[in-house]
Amino acid sequence: MNFEDYQTQASKTAIYNDADVIIYPALGLFSEAGEVAGKVKKVLRDKNGHFDPIERDKIADEVGDVLWYIAALCTDLGVGMETIAQNNLNKLNSRMSRNVIQGSGDNR
């Protein structure tokens, strides 16, 4: 499966009001990313940072939810996930070639 196929299939399960485009998936993305972070934090707290297969599967399930919200947000923005992925790689490769991959800031 590629990003475009995923985005098309995921959009069939998007159930929210037209008035909430962009906002709803953005808030869902933040929420699900927080769930990923929470599960990682609990592994640090409860299992001394040992990510056994069960914990990895739980985190992976949450990452899937993050992916769904990314797809919904991309759809609402009118841009394909493959375009987003390629643009991101182009940016990172440019930074790498200019030796500015480390550091902070959007404009490096």
Residue pairs with C-beta under 8 A, 6 or more apart in sequence:
2 82
3 80
3 81
3 82
3 85
4 80
4 81
4 82
6 67
6 71
6 81
7 71
7 74
7 75
7 80
7 81
10 67
10 68
10 71
10 72
10 75
11 71
11 72
11 75
13 68
14 25
14 72
14 75
16 24
16 25
17 24
21 76
22 73
22 76
22 77
24 72
25 69
25 70
25 72
25 73
25 76
26 69
26 73
28 69
28 72
29 66
29 69
29 70
29 73
32 62
32 65
32 66
32 68
32 69
33 66
35 62
35 65
36 59
36 62
36 63
36 66
39 55
39 58
39 59
39 62
40 59
43 49
43 50
43 51
43 55
47 55
51 59
70 81
71 81
74 80
74 81
74 84
92 101
95 101
95 108
98 108
100 108
